[in-house]
Structure formats: C-alpha cells, structure tokens
C-alpha cells in the first residue's frame, strides 16, 4: 500500500509543521523577522503538502496544469447584475 504510506508521511509532515507553527506563535514576545519568515515558509509548505495529500487521496480530482492554486482566489461577491445570480443570493 504505497499510497497509504505516502499519505501517512504527508500527514505526519503537515502535523510536524503545524506543531512548529503553534510553538512559534505561542511565544508571548513579538516574532523577529527571521521567525516570521520561517512561519511564512511553514505556511506555504503546509499548503503545498495539503495539495499533494488531496491529489494522493483523489487522483481523479487532480487539477489541470493551467488551473493554478485556487486556495487564495477571491470569493466572488453577490453583487452580480445577472438575474440568476441575484435570485440565488436572495434565497
């Protein structure tokens, strides 16, 4: 079961990074620039690992190469002038 082993390794790495993130953020003092940079790198790594885990668990749901990462895409507002959109928002 290589897929299960790969998924387990990804989960363990994500948990390790999240524990390190929590430990850094629990400190009562302000973070230095170096510590803050490390937090941002961990955050990016967790996002990349999350995407890999999703693909490993759902190989048919892998995004197209040109689709990009939508995790930071803005959520469309409900102010569209399209009547169908307005009807859906008013429900």
N, C-alpha and C positions, 0 to 999 in steps of 0.2 A: 504494500500500500504506500507507494512513494508520494502520492498526492496528500494522504493524511499526514505523513511525516513532514512534508513541505508546509502544509497548513499549520501544523503544530509549531514548527520552527518560526514561522511568520508571527503567530500569536504570541509566542514567548518573547520575540524581539520587540514587538509592539508593547507588551506589558513592561519589559525592561526599560524602554524609552519613556513610557508614561510614568513609571515609578521615579526615574531620574528627574523628569519634569516636575512632578509633585514635590520632590525633595528640594529642588531649586526654588520653587515658588513658595514653600513653607517658611523659608528664612524670613525673619522679621525685617531685616535690613533691605535696602534697595539693591537691585541687581547691578553689577558692574556691566560695562559694555561687552566684555568677554562672556560673562554669564548670560546676558541677554541674547547674544549671538548664538550661543550654544542652545538656548531654548528654542530659538527660531529654527535652527538646523534640526533639532529633535522633532519639532512640529512638522517640518517638511518631510522628514524621514518617515514619521508615523503615517502621514497621508499617502506616501508612495507605497509603504508596506500594506496599508489598508486596501489600496487599489490592487496590489498583487494578490492579496488574500481573496478579494472579491472575484478576481479572474480565476484563481485556482479553484474556488468553490463553485463558480458558474462559468465554465469555459465557453459556453454558447453566448453568454452575455458580454463577452469582451468587446470593448468599444472599438469602433473603426479607427484606423491610424490617424485620420484627419479630424476626429471628433474633439480631441483635446480633453482636458480635465474640466469637468463642469462643477466641481465642488465649490468653486468660488464664483461661479457665474451669478449675476444678479437675478433676483426673482422678479418676473415681470409684474408691473403694477396692475391694479384692477381698474385703471382709468382708460381702458381702450374704448374707442368710439364704435367698435364693432358691436352690433346689437346682440349677437350670440354671446359675446364675452360679457356684456352688461347683464344679460339675463342670467348667466351662470353666477356672476358675482352677487346678484340680488337674491339668490336662492337661500 
